[in-house]
Amino acid sequence: MNRQIVIEPISSHTFAPFGDLIEVSDTPDKIINQGQCGRYHDLAALDFADGRAGISLFDANPRDLPCRLEMVERHPEGSQAFIPMTHQPFLVIVAPDQGGVPGQPQAFVTEPGQVVNYHRNTWHGVLTPLHGPGLFAVIDRIGDGTNLEEYWFEEPYEVIKA
């Protein structure tokens, strides 16, 4: 296997073409709950063609690096946010769309406490925690119709550390 993707640190700027990087900034938008809680307001654009937003729990097996990237998927009817329920980083793999198929994949690693929200119709890898437990809350579209498209690469990629 000679097709490699080097993992980069994630940032709002590098992830912007694919979705929202959700994290706590320096100053909350508002102080609430008798002055005991900072609210960081409206940090992601949830986007659904129809249906409604739902919250599900995903329990994914942690992966070791290097790992193989054999396929990516996308959701044409709605955005999808992954919220880790542990304070561990996870791997984020995305690819630009090139005429209905994924282009060159990119790999990012989150910092503990960061969340990603994939824009609707963004090619992305499967949920890839790097540490156990791999428990995530996921906010995505609940509704009728097909909202999953998979693309299997003819030759897999190897995702490696820098």
DSSP file (Angstrom, degrees, kcal/mol; ACC not computed):
  #  RESIDUE AA STRUCTURE BP1 BP2  ACC     N-H-->O    O-->H-N    N-H-->O    O-->H-N    TCO  KAPPA ALPHA  PHI   PSI    X-CA   Y-CA   Z-CA
    1    1 A M              0   0    0      0, 0.0   156,-0.1     0, 0.0   154,-0.0   0.000 360.0 360.0 360.0 118.8    0.0    0.0    0.0
    2    2 A N        +     0   0    0      2,-0.0     2,-0.8     1,-0.0   155,-0.1   0.405 360.0  98.6-115.8   0.9    1.7    3.2   -1.1
    3    3 A R        +     0   0    0    153,-0.4   155,-2.7     2,-0.0     2,-0.4  -0.810  55.2 178.5 -92.0 110.4   -1.2    5.7   -0.8
    4    4 A Q  E     -a  158   0A   0     -2,-0.8     2,-0.5   153,-0.2   155,-0.2  -0.873  24.0-160.5-118.6 146.7   -0.7    7.5    2.5
    5    5 A I  E     -a  159   0A   0    153,-2.6   155,-2.7    -2,-0.4     2,-0.5  -0.994  17.4-145.2-121.0 121.7   -2.6   10.2    4.3
    6    6 A V  E     -a  160   0A   0     -2,-0.5   101,-0.6   153,-0.2     2,-0.2  -0.760  21.3-121.1 -90.1 129.7   -0.7   12.0    7.0
    7    7 A I  E     -b  107   0A   0    153,-2.7   155,-0.3    -2,-0.5   101,-0.2  -0.491  30.2-166.7 -72.1 133.9   -2.8   13.1   10.0
    8    8 A E  E     -b  108   0A   0     99,-2.4   101,-2.0    -2,-0.2     2,-0.1  -0.824  30.3 -97.3-114.3 156.3   -2.8   16.9   10.7
    9    9 A P  E     -b  109   0A   0      0, 0.0     2,-0.3     0, 0.0   101,-0.2  -0.495  46.8-118.0 -65.7 146.1   -4.0   18.8   13.8
   10   10 A I        +     0   0    0     99,-1.8     2,-0.3    -2,-0.1   101,-0.1  -0.622  36.9 172.4 -87.7 146.7   -7.6   20.0   13.2
   11   11 A S     >  -     0   0    0     -2,-0.3     4,-2.1     1,-0.1     5,-0.2  -0.963  46.0-109.6-143.9 161.1   -8.4   23.7   13.2
   12   12 A S  H  > S+     0   0    0     -2,-0.3     4,-1.0     1,-0.2     7,-0.1   0.876 119.2  50.3 -56.7 -38.3  -11.5   25.8   12.3
   13   13 A H  H  4 S+     0   0    0      2,-0.2     3,-0.3     1,-0.2    -1,-0.2   0.936 112.7  42.5 -68.2 -48.9   -9.8   27.0    9.2
   14   14 A T  H  4 S+     0   0    0      1,-0.2    -1,-0.2     2,-0.1    -2,-0.2   0.792 119.7  44.1 -72.0 -26.4   -8.6   23.7    7.8
   15   15 A F  H >X S+     0   0    0     -4,-2.1     3,-2.2     1,-0.2     4,-1.6   0.616  86.1  95.7 -90.9 -13.8  -11.9   22.0    8.6
   16   16 A A  T 3< S+     0   0    0     -4,-1.0    -1,-0.2    -3,-0.3    -2,-0.1   0.797  77.3  57.9 -52.5 -38.3  -14.2   24.8    7.3
   17   17 A P  T 34 S+     0   0    0      0, 0.0    -1,-0.3     0, 0.0    -2,-0.1   0.745 116.8  35.9 -64.4 -18.0  -14.7   23.3    3.8
   18   18 A F  T <4 S-     0   0    0     -3,-2.2   101,-2.9     1,-0.3     2,-0.3   0.649 125.1 -62.3-108.9 -21.0  -16.1   20.1    5.4
   19   19 A G  E  <  -H  118   0B   0     -4,-1.6     2,-0.4    99,-0.3    -1,-0.3  -0.989  66.4 -42.6 166.8-161.9  -18.0   21.4    8.4
   20   20 A D  E     -H  117   0B   0     97,-2.5    97,-2.2    -2,-0.3     2,-0.6  -0.862  33.5-148.6-104.9 132.3  -17.9   23.1   11.8
   21   21 A L  E     -H  116   0B   0     -2,-0.4     2,-0.6    95,-0.2    95,-0.2  -0.908  22.3-157.5 -94.2 120.1  -15.3   22.6   14.4
   22   22 A I  E     +H  115   0B   0     93,-3.2    93,-2.4    -2,-0.6     2,-0.3  -0.880  29.1 136.0-107.1 122.7  -17.1   23.1   17.7
   23   23 A E        -     0   0    0     -2,-0.6     2,-0.4    91,-0.2    91,-0.1  -0.976  57.3 -84.6-157.1 164.8  -15.0   24.0   20.8
   24   24 A V        -     0   0    0     -2,-0.3     2,-0.1    89,-0.2    -2,-0.0  -0.619  44.1-156.0 -76.3 127.6  -15.0   26.4   23.7
   25   25 A S        -     0   0    0     -2,-0.4    -1,-0.0     2,-0.1    15,-0.0  -0.299  34.5 -87.9 -92.8-175.1  -13.5   29.7   22.9
   26   26 A D  S    S+     0   0    0      1,-0.2    -2,-0.0    -2,-0.1    -1,-0.0   0.897 109.5  31.0 -63.3 -43.7  -11.9   32.2   25.3
   27   27 A T  S    S-     0   0    0     11,-0.0    -1,-0.2     2,-0.0    -2,-0.1  -0.964  80.7-126.5-124.4 127.1  -15.0   34.1   26.4
   28   28 A P        -     0   0    0      0, 0.0    12,-0.2     0, 0.0     3,-0.1  -0.289  18.0-127.2 -65.1 156.0  -18.5   32.7   26.6
   29   29 A D  S    S+     0   0    0     10,-1.8     2,-0.3     1,-0.2    11,-0.2   0.805  90.1   2.9 -70.0 -30.1  -21.3   34.5   24.8
   30   30 A K  E     -L   39   0C   0      9,-1.4     9,-3.4     2,-0.0     2,-0.5  -0.992  65.5-129.3-156.8 147.1  -23.3   34.7   28.0
   31   31 A I  E     +L   38   0C   0     -2,-0.3     7,-0.2     7,-0.2     2,-0.2  -0.909  41.1 165.2-100.9 128.0  -23.1   33.8   31.7
   32   32 A I  E  >> +L   37   0C   0      5,-3.3     5,-1.6    -2,-0.5     4,-0.7  -0.647  38.2  57.8-130.8-176.3  -26.1   31.8   32.9
   33   33 A N  T >45S-     0   0    0      1,-0.2     3,-1.5    -2,-0.2    -1,-0.2   0.940 130.0 -46.0  53.7  58.4  -27.2   29.6   35.8
   34   34 A Q  T 345S-     0   0    0      1,-0.3    -1,-0.2    -3,-0.1    -2,-0.1   0.828 109.7 -56.4  57.1  35.8  -26.7   32.2   38.6
   35   35 A G  T 345S+     0   0    0      2,-0.2    -1,-0.3    -3,-0.1    -2,-0.2   0.583 119.3 105.4  78.8  10.4  -23.3   33.1   37.2
   36   36 A Q  T <<5S+     0   0    0     -3,-1.5     2,-0.4    -4,-0.7    -3,-0.2   0.393  70.8  52.0-104.1   2.3  -22.0   29.5   37.4
   37   37 A C  E   < -L   32   0C   0     -5,-1.6    -5,-3.3     2,-0.0     2,-0.5  -0.993  63.5-145.5-146.4 132.1  -22.0   28.6   33.7
   38   38 A G  E     -L   31   0C   0     -2,-0.4     2,-0.6    -7,-0.2    -7,-0.2  -0.847  17.5-149.6 -95.0 130.9  -20.7   30.1   30.4
   39   39 A R  E     -L   30   0C   0     -9,-3.4   -10,-1.8    -2,-0.5    -9,-1.4  -0.897   7.7-164.0-103.5 123.9  -22.8   29.5   27.3
   40   40 A Y        -     0   0    0     -2,-0.6     3,-0.3   -12,-0.2     2,-0.2  -0.925  31.9-142.8-103.3 105.2  -21.1   29.3   24.0
   41   41 A H        -     0   0    0     -2,-0.7    -2,-0.0     1,-0.2     0, 0.0  -0.498  51.5 -15.9 -91.8 136.4  -24.1   29.9   21.7
   42   42 A D        +     0   0    0     -2,-0.2    -1,-0.2     1,-0.1     3,-0.0   0.894  65.5 167.8  51.9  64.4  -25.1   28.4   18.4
   43   43 A L        +     0   0    0     -3,-0.3     2,-0.3   -23,-0.0    -1,-0.1   0.478  54.9  42.7 -91.7  -4.6  -21.8   26.9   17.3
   44   44 A A  S    S-     0   0    0    -22,-0.1     2,-1.0   -24,-0.1    -1,-0.0  -0.993  71.6-127.7-144.0 149.9  -22.9   24.7   14.4
   45   45 A A        -     0   0    0     -2,-0.3     2,-0.3    72,-0.1   -25,-0.1  -0.802  25.0-160.1 -97.5  95.0  -25.2   25.0   11.4
   46   46 A L        -     0   0    0     -2,-1.0     2,-0.4    33,-0.1    73,-0.1  -0.616  13.4-170.9 -73.2 133.9  -27.4   21.9   11.5
   47   47 A D        +     0   0    0     -2,-0.3    32,-2.1     3,-0.0     2,-0.4  -0.963  11.6 171.4-138.4 114.2  -28.9   21.4    8.1
   48   48 A F  B     -M   78   0D   0     -2,-0.4    30,-0.2    30,-0.2     3,-0.1  -0.984  29.0-151.2-127.7 134.3  -31.6   19.0    7.1
   49   49 A A  S    S-     0   0    0     28,-2.6     2,-0.3    -2,-0.4    -1,-0.1   0.901  83.3 -33.9 -66.2 -40.7  -33.5   18.7    3.8
   50   50 A D  S    S+     0   0    0     27,-0.5    -1,-0.2    -3,-0.1     2,-0.1  -0.865 106.9  61.7-160.6-170.5  -36.5   17.4    5.7
   51   51 A G  S    S-     0   0    0     -2,-0.3     2,-0.3    -3,-0.1    92,-0.2  -0.473  81.4 -80.3  78.0-152.9  -37.2   15.2    8.7
   52   52 A R  E     -I  142   0B   0     90,-2.1    90,-3.0    -2,-0.1     2,-0.3  -0.935  37.8 -89.8-146.3 165.4  -36.0   16.3   12.1
   53   53 A A  E     -I  141   0B   0     -2,-0.3     2,-0.3    88,-0.2    88,-0.2  -0.630  44.8-176.9 -78.3 137.8  -32.9   16.5   14.3
   54   54 A G  E     -I  140   0B   0     86,-2.5    86,-1.8    -2,-0.3     2,-0.5  -0.945  21.9-135.8-132.1 156.2  -32.4   13.4   16.5
   55   55 A I  E     +I  139   0B   0     -2,-0.3     2,-0.3    84,-0.2    84,-0.2  -0.967  29.0 171.3-114.3 123.5  -29.8   12.5   19.1
   56   56 A S  E     -I  138   0B   0     82,-2.7    82,-3.1    -2,-0.5     2,-0.5  -0.836  28.4-126.5-122.3 161.8  -28.4    9.0   19.0
   57   57 A L  E     -I  137   0B   0     -2,-0.3     2,-0.4    80,-0.2    80,-0.2  -0.949  20.2-164.8-110.0 133.1  -25.5    7.3   20.9
   58   58 A F  E     -I  136   0B   0     78,-2.9    78,-2.7    -2,-0.5     2,-0.5  -0.951   6.5-164.4-114.6 136.1  -22.7    5.5   19.0
   59   59 A D  E     -I  135   0B   0     -2,-0.4     2,-0.3    76,-0.2    76,-0.2  -0.860  20.9-178.3-121.3  92.9  -20.3    3.1   20.7
   60   60 A A  E     -I  134   0B   0     74,-2.7    74,-0.6    -2,-0.5    68,-0.1  -0.658  29.3-113.2 -99.3 146.1  -17.4    2.6   18.3
   61   61 A N        -     0   0    0     -2,-0.3    -1,-0.1    66,-0.1    71,-0.0  -0.572  38.4-111.7 -73.1 135.6  -14.3    0.4   18.7
   62   62 A P        -     0   0    0      0, 0.0     2,-0.3     0, 0.0    68,-0.2  -0.342  32.4-140.5 -65.5 151.6  -11.1    2.4   19.1
   63   63 A R        -     0   0    0     66,-2.7     2,-0.3    68,-0.1     4,-0.1  -0.832   2.5-134.0-114.7 151.9   -8.6    2.1   16.2
   64   64 A D        -     0   0    0     -2,-0.3    67,-0.1     2,-0.1    66,-0.0  -0.747  37.3 -86.6 -99.0 151.6   -4.9    1.8   16.1
   65   65 A L  S    S+     0   0    0     -2,-0.3     2,-0.2    65,-0.1    95,-0.1  -0.837 105.1  45.7-103.4 145.9   -2.6    3.8   13.9
   66   66 A P  S    S+     0   0    0      0, 0.0     2,-0.3     0, 0.0    94,-0.2   0.608  84.2 175.0 -69.2 158.2   -1.7    3.3   11.1
   67   67 A C  E     -C  159   0A   0     92,-1.7    92,-3.4    -2,-0.2     2,-0.4  -0.917  29.6-111.5-131.3 160.6   -5.2    2.4    9.9
   68   68 A R  E     -C  158   0A   0     -2,-0.3     2,-0.7    90,-0.2    90,-0.2  -0.719  15.5-155.2 -92.8 137.6   -6.7    1.6    6.5
   69   69 A L  E     +C  157   0A   0     88,-2.8    88,-2.4    -2,-0.4     3,-0.1  -0.936  28.2 156.0-109.8 106.7   -9.2    3.9    4.8
   70   70 A E  E     +     0   0A   0     -2,-0.7    83,-2.5     1,-0.3     2,-0.3   0.684  62.1  10.4-102.9 -24.8  -11.2    1.7    2.5
   71   71 A M  E     -C  152   0A   0     81,-0.2    55,-0.4    79,-0.0     2,-0.3  -0.988  52.6-157.6-152.7 158.1  -14.4    3.8    2.2
   72   72 A V  E     -C  151   0A   0     79,-2.2    79,-3.0    -2,-0.3     2,-0.3  -0.891  14.5-158.9-129.5 165.1  -16.0    7.1    2.9
   73   73 A E  E     -CD 150 124A   0     51,-2.9    51,-2.8    -2,-0.3     2,-0.3  -0.905   4.0-163.1-138.5 165.7  -19.6    8.0    3.2
   74   74 A R  E     -C  149   0A   0     75,-2.1    75,-2.3    -2,-0.3    49,-0.1  -0.976  17.0-137.0-148.7 162.8  -21.8   11.1    3.0
   75   75 A H    >   -     0   0    0     -2,-0.3    46,-2.0    47,-0.3     3,-1.0  -0.899  13.6-173.6-125.0  98.4  -25.3   12.0    4.0
   76   76 A P  T 3  S+     0   0    0      0, 0.0    -1,-0.1     0, 0.0    71,-0.1   0.670  82.3  50.2 -69.6 -15.9  -27.1   14.0    1.3
   77   77 A E  T 3  S+     0   0    0      1,-0.2   -28,-2.6    70,-0.1   -27,-0.5   0.488 116.5   7.9-103.0  -3.3  -30.2   14.8    3.4
   78   78 A G  B <   -M   48   0D   0     -3,-1.0    43,-0.4   -30,-0.2   -30,-0.2  -0.960  65.9-105.0-173.0 152.9  -28.6   16.2    6.6
   79   79 A S        -     0   0    0    -32,-2.1    62,-0.6    -2,-0.3     2,-0.3  -0.254  33.3-146.3 -70.8 168.5  -25.5   17.4    8.5
   80   80 A Q  E     -JK 118 140B   0     38,-1.8    38,-3.0    60,-0.2     2,-0.4  -0.940   7.9-162.3-147.9 118.9  -24.1   15.1   11.2
   81   81 A A  E     -JK 117 139B   0     58,-2.6    58,-1.8    -2,-0.3     2,-0.5  -0.868   4.5-157.1-106.2 134.0  -22.4   16.2   14.5
   82   82 A F  E     -JK 116 138B   0     34,-3.1    34,-1.4    -2,-0.4    56,-0.2  -0.950   9.8-175.4-113.2 118.5  -20.2   13.9   16.5
   83   83 A I  E     - K   0 137B   0     54,-3.0    54,-2.8    -2,-0.5    32,-0.1  -0.927  19.8-138.5-117.3 105.4  -19.8   14.7   20.2
   84   84 A P  E     - K   0 136B   0      0, 0.0    52,-0.2     0, 0.0    50,-0.1  -0.381   3.6-154.9 -65.0 140.1  -17.4   12.6   22.2
   85   85 A M  S    S+     0   0    0     50,-2.9     2,-0.3    48,-0.1    51,-0.1   0.218  78.3  57.1-100.6  13.4  -18.6   11.6   25.6
   86   86 A T  S    S-     0   0    0     49,-0.3     2,-0.9     2,-0.2    27,-0.4  -0.861  94.2-109.2-129.9 168.5  -15.1   11.2   26.9
   87   87 A H  S    S+     0   0    0     -2,-0.3    -2,-0.0    25,-0.1     0, 0.0  -0.419  78.3 115.7 -97.8  57.9  -12.2   13.6   27.0
   88   88 A Q        -     0   0    0     -2,-0.9    25,-0.3    23,-0.1    -2,-0.2  -0.919  65.6-112.8-126.6 149.9  -10.2   11.9   24.3
   89   89 A P        -     0   0    0      0, 0.0    41,-1.0     0, 0.0    42,-0.3  -0.374  32.1-163.5 -73.2 160.6   -9.1   12.9   20.8
   90   90 A F  E     -E  129   0A   0     39,-0.2    20,-2.3    40,-0.1     2,-0.4  -0.961  22.5-102.9-142.2 162.8  -10.5   11.1   17.7
   91   91 A L  E     -EF 128 109A   0     37,-2.6    37,-0.7    -2,-0.3     2,-0.5  -0.689  28.3-165.1 -90.0 135.0   -9.6   10.8   14.0
   92   92 A V  E     - F   0 108A   0     16,-3.1    16,-3.1    -2,-0.4     2,-0.5  -0.984   5.5-174.5-122.0 120.4  -11.6   12.8   11.4
   93   93 A I  E     + F   0 107A   0     -2,-0.5    32,-2.7    14,-0.2     2,-0.3  -0.971  11.6 164.6-119.2 129.2  -11.2   11.9    7.8
   94   94 A V  E     -GF 124 106A   0     12,-2.3    12,-3.2    -2,-0.5    30,-0.2  -0.908  16.8-163.8-137.3 162.9  -12.9   14.0    5.1
   95   95 A A  E     -G  123   0A   0     28,-1.7    28,-0.8    -2,-0.3     9,-0.1  -0.989  24.9-115.7-147.8 141.5  -12.6   14.4    1.3
   96   96 A P        -     0   0    0      0, 0.0     7,-3.5     0, 0.0     2,-0.4  -0.399  37.3-107.6 -71.0 155.1  -13.8   17.1   -1.1
   97   97 A D  E     -N  102   0E   0      5,-0.2     2,-0.4    -2,-0.1    25,-0.0  -0.707  32.3-173.5 -83.8 133.3  -16.5   16.2   -3.6
   98   98 A Q  E >  S-N  101   0E   0      3,-3.5     3,-0.7    -2,-0.4    -1,-0.0  -0.791  73.2 -38.5-128.4  88.8  -15.2   15.9   -7.2
   99   99 A G  T 3  S-     0   0    0     -2,-0.4    -2,-0.0     1,-0.2    -1,-0.0   0.847 123.1 -41.3  66.3  35.5  -18.1   15.4   -9.5
  100  100 A G  T 3  S+     0   0    0      1,-0.3    -1,-0.2     0, 0.0    -3,-0.1   0.422 126.4  83.6  93.4  -1.1  -20.1   13.1   -7.2
  101  101 A V  E <  S-N   98   0E   0     -3,-0.7    -3,-3.5    22,-0.0    -1,-0.3  -0.927  87.2 -92.8-128.6 157.1  -17.1   11.1   -6.0
  102  102 A P  E     -N   97   0E   0      0, 0.0    -5,-0.2     0, 0.0     2,-0.0  -0.432  35.3-152.1 -71.7 141.9  -14.6   11.8   -3.2
  103  103 A G        -     0   0    0     -7,-3.5    -5,-0.1     1,-0.2    -6,-0.0   0.048  57.3 -28.3 -86.0-155.6  -11.4   13.6   -4.0
  104  104 A Q  S    S-     0   0    0     -9,-0.1    -1,-0.2     1,-0.1   -10,-0.1  -0.427  73.6-127.2 -63.1 119.0   -8.1   13.3   -2.1
  105  105 A P        -     0   0    0      0, 0.0     2,-0.3     0, 0.0   -10,-0.2  -0.298  19.8-157.3 -67.0 153.3   -8.9   12.4    1.5
  106  106 A Q  E     - F   0  94A   0    -12,-3.2   -12,-2.3  -101,-0.1     2,-0.4  -0.956   3.7-149.7-126.6 148.3   -7.5   14.4    4.4
  107  107 A A  E     +bF   7  93A   0   -101,-0.6   -99,-2.4    -2,-0.3     2,-0.3  -0.973  15.1 178.3-124.4 136.5   -7.1   13.3    8.0
  108  108 A F  E     -bF   8  92A   0    -16,-3.1   -16,-3.1    -2,-0.4     2,-0.4  -0.924  18.8-143.7-129.5 154.2   -7.2   15.4   11.1
  109  109 A V  E     -bF   9  91A   0   -101,-2.0   -99,-1.8    -2,-0.3   -18,-0.2  -0.982  20.3-139.3-118.0 135.2   -6.9   14.6   14.8
  110  110 A T        -     0   0    0    -20,-2.3     3,-0.0    -2,-0.4   -99,-0.0  -0.362  13.3-120.4 -83.0 166.8   -9.1   16.5   17.3
  111  111 A E    >   -     0   0    0    -22,-0.1     3,-2.1     1,-0.1   -23,-0.1  -0.734  49.3 -79.0 -95.6 155.2   -8.0   17.8   20.7
  112  112 A P  T 3  S+     0   0    0      0, 0.0   -25,-0.1     0, 0.0    -1,-0.1  -0.324 120.6  25.8 -53.9 134.8   -9.9   16.6   23.8
  113  113 A G  T 3  S+     0   0    0    -27,-0.4     2,-0.2   -25,-0.3   -89,-0.2   0.337  91.8 124.7  92.8  -6.3  -13.2   18.4   24.1
  114  114 A Q    <   -     0   0    0     -3,-2.1    -1,-0.3   -91,-0.1     2,-0.3  -0.617  40.6-163.0 -89.3 150.7  -13.6   19.2   20.4
  115  115 A V  E     -H   22   0B   0    -93,-2.4   -93,-3.2    -2,-0.2     2,-0.4  -0.934   5.3-147.6-127.3 146.9  -16.7   18.3   18.4
  116  116 A V  E     -HJ  21  82B   0    -34,-1.4   -34,-3.1    -2,-0.3     2,-0.5  -0.951   6.6-166.5-118.9 144.5  -17.2   18.1   14.6
  117  117 A N  E     -HJ  20  81B   0    -97,-2.2   -97,-2.5    -2,-0.4     2,-0.3  -0.954  18.2-146.3-123.9 108.1  -20.3   18.8   12.6
  118  118 A Y  E     -HJ  19  80B   0    -38,-3.0   -38,-1.8    -2,-0.5   -99,-0.3  -0.569  20.9-118.9 -74.5 132.5  -20.0   17.5    9.0
  119  119 A H    >   -     0   0    0   -101,-2.9     3,-1.6    -2,-0.3   -44,-0.3  -0.322  45.1 -81.1 -62.1 153.5  -21.9   19.7    6.5
  120  120 A R  T 3  S+     0   0    0      1,-0.2   -41,-0.2   -43,-0.1    -1,-0.1  -0.333 117.4  15.9 -54.8 135.8  -24.7   17.9    4.6
  121  121 A N  T 3  S+     0   0    0    -46,-2.0     2,-0.5   -43,-0.4    -1,-0.2   0.651  88.5 145.3  72.4  19.9  -23.3   15.9    1.6
  122  122 A T    <   -     0   0    0     -3,-1.6   -47,-0.3   -47,-0.2     2,-0.3  -0.774  51.1-125.5 -89.9 127.5  -19.6   15.9    2.9
  123  123 A W  E     + G   0  95A   0    -28,-0.8   -28,-1.7    -2,-0.5     2,-0.3  -0.543  44.7 162.3 -67.3 130.8  -17.6   12.8    2.2
  124  124 A H  E     -DG  73  94A   0    -51,-2.8   -51,-2.9    -2,-0.3   -30,-0.3  -0.990  37.1-109.1-150.1 156.7  -16.2   11.5    5.5
  125  125 A G        -     0   0    0    -32,-2.7   -53,-0.1    -2,-0.3     3,-0.1  -0.240  49.0 -85.1 -75.1 171.6  -14.7    8.4    7.1
  126  126 A V        -     0   0    0    -55,-0.4   -33,-0.2     1,-0.2    -1,-0.2  -0.278  64.4 -68.7 -72.5 165.4  -16.4    6.3    9.7
  127  127 A L        -     0   0    0      1,-0.1    -1,-0.2    -3,-0.1   -66,-0.1  -0.373  57.8-175.1 -58.2 123.9  -16.3    7.2   13.3
  128  128 A T  E     -E   91   0A   0    -37,-0.7   -37,-2.6    -2,-0.1     2,-0.1  -0.690   7.1-176.0-132.5  78.8  -12.8    6.5   14.4
  129  129 A P  E     -E   90   0A   0      0, 0.0   -66,-2.7     0, 0.0   -39,-0.2  -0.468  14.8-156.6 -69.0 147.9  -12.0    6.9   18.1
  130  130 A L  S    S+     0   0    0    -41,-1.0     2,-0.3   -68,-0.2   -40,-0.1   0.525  77.2  34.7-100.3  -9.7   -8.3    6.5   19.0
  131  131 A H  S    S-     0   0    0    -42,-0.3    -1,-0.1     2,-0.1   -43,-0.1  -0.977  94.0 -73.8-141.3 151.7   -8.9    5.6   22.6
  132  132 A G  S    S+     0   0    0     -2,-0.3     2,-0.1     2,-0.1   -71,-0.1  -0.595  98.8  48.2 -90.7 159.2  -11.7    3.6   24.4
  133  133 A P        -     0   0    0      0, 0.0     2,-0.7     0, 0.0    -2,-0.1   0.644  65.7-164.3 -75.0 151.9  -14.4    4.0   25.2
  134  134 A G  E     +I   60   0B   0    -74,-0.6   -74,-2.7    -2,-0.1     2,-0.5  -0.345  31.3 151.6 -96.8  51.8  -15.6    5.2   21.9
  135  135 A L  E     +I   59   0B   0     -2,-0.7   -50,-2.9   -76,-0.2     2,-0.3  -0.740  15.5 170.6 -92.7 126.5  -18.9    6.6   23.1
  136  136 A F  E     -IK  58  84B   0    -78,-2.7   -78,-2.9    -2,-0.5     2,-0.5  -0.979  32.2-137.0-133.6 143.0  -20.3    9.5   21.1
  137  137 A A  E     -IK  57  83B   0    -54,-2.8   -54,-3.0    -2,-0.3     2,-0.5  -0.862  29.0-160.6 -90.0 136.6  -23.6   11.5   21.0
  138  138 A V  E     -IK  56  82B   0    -82,-3.1   -82,-2.7    -2,-0.5     2,-0.6  -0.981  11.7-161.4-125.3 127.9  -24.5   12.1   17.4
  139  139 A I  E     +IK  55  81B   0    -58,-1.8   -58,-2.6    -2,-0.5     2,-0.3  -0.939  36.3 133.2-107.5 116.8  -27.0   14.7   16.2
  140  140 A D  E     -IK  54  80B   0    -86,-1.8   -86,-2.5    -2,-0.6     2,-0.2  -0.884  55.8 -58.7-151.2-177.2  -28.3   14.0   12.7
  141  141 A R  E     -I   53   0B   0    -62,-0.6     2,-0.5    -2,-0.3   -88,-0.2  -0.478  36.4-167.1 -75.0 132.4  -31.3   13.7   10.5
  142  142 A I  E     +I   52   0B   0    -90,-3.0   -90,-2.1    -2,-0.2     2,-0.3  -0.989  42.1  95.7-115.2 121.3  -34.1   11.4   11.4
  143  143 A G  S    S-     0   0    0     -2,-0.5     4,-0.1   -92,-0.2     2,-0.0  -0.979  70.1 -59.6 175.2 175.8  -36.6   10.9    8.6
  144  144 A D  S    S+     0   0    0     -2,-0.3   -94,-0.1     2,-0.1     2,-0.0  -0.284  84.9  42.6 -73.4 160.2  -37.8    8.9    5.6
  145  145 A G  S    S-     0   0    0     -2,-0.0     2,-0.4     2,-0.0    -2,-0.2  -0.033  95.9 -51.9  92.0 166.5  -35.7    8.2    2.6
  146  146 A T        +     0   0    0      1,-0.1    -2,-0.1   -70,-0.0     3,-0.0  -0.633  47.2 167.8 -80.8 127.8  -32.1    7.2    2.0
  147  147 A N        +     0   0    0     -2,-0.4     2,-0.4   -71,-0.1   -69,-0.1  -0.053  52.6  81.0-129.3  31.1  -29.5    9.4    3.7
  148  148 A L        +     0   0    0    -73,-0.2     2,-0.4   -72,-0.1   -73,-0.2  -0.979  44.2 175.0-143.0 126.8  -26.4    7.4    3.2
  149  149 A E  E     - C   0  74A   0    -75,-2.3   -75,-2.1    -2,-0.4     2,-0.3  -0.999  14.2-161.4-128.0 127.9  -24.1    7.0    0.2
  150  150 A E  E     - C   0  73A   0     -2,-0.4     2,-0.4   -77,-0.2   -77,-0.2  -0.839   5.8-164.0-109.0 146.7  -20.9    5.0    0.5
  151  151 A Y  E     - C   0  72A   0    -79,-3.0   -79,-2.2    -2,-0.3     2,-0.5  -0.983   6.9-158.1-129.7 120.3  -17.8    5.1   -1.8
  152  152 A W  E     - C   0  71A   0     -2,-0.4   -81,-0.2   -81,-0.2     2,-0.1  -0.864  19.1-129.3 -99.5 124.8  -15.3    2.3   -1.7
  153  153 A F  E     -     0   0A   0    -83,-2.5     4,-0.0    -2,-0.5    -2,-0.0  -0.461   7.3-135.5 -72.1 141.6  -11.8    3.1   -3.0
  154  154 A E  E    S+     0   0A   0      1,-0.3    -1,-0.1    -2,-0.1   -84,-0.0   0.887 100.8  25.2 -62.1 -38.0  -10.3    0.7   -5.5
  155  155 A E  E    S-     0   0A   0    -85,-0.0    -1,-0.3    -3,-0.0    -2,-0.0  -0.996  93.9-126.0-127.2 125.9   -7.1    0.9   -3.6
  156  156 A P  E     -     0   0A   0      0, 0.0  -153,-0.4     0, 0.0     2,-0.3  -0.181  17.7-128.4 -68.3 162.5   -7.2    1.7    0.2
  157  157 A Y  E     - C   0  69A   0    -88,-2.4   -88,-2.8  -155,-0.1     2,-0.5  -0.738  10.7-133.5-102.0 156.6   -5.2    4.5    1.8
  158  158 A E  E     -aC   4  68A   0   -155,-2.7  -153,-2.6    -2,-0.3     2,-0.6  -0.972  16.1-149.3-110.5 123.3   -3.0    4.1    4.9
  159  159 A V  E     +aC   5  67A   0    -92,-3.4   -92,-1.7    -2,-0.5     2,-0.3  -0.834  26.4 176.6 -96.1 122.1   -3.6    6.8    7.5
  160  160 A I  E     -a    6   0A   0   -155,-2.7  -153,-2.7    -2,-0.6     2,-0.1  -0.842  32.2-102.5-128.2 158.6   -0.4    7.6    9.4
  161  161 A K              0   0    0     -2,-0.3  -153,-0.1  -155,-0.2    -1,-0.0  -0.430 360.0 360.0 -72.1 154.7    0.9    9.9   12.1
  162  162 A A              0   0    0   -155,-0.3    -1,-0.1    -2,-0.1  -156,-0.1   0.475 360.0 360.0 -68.0 360.0    3.1   12.8   11.0
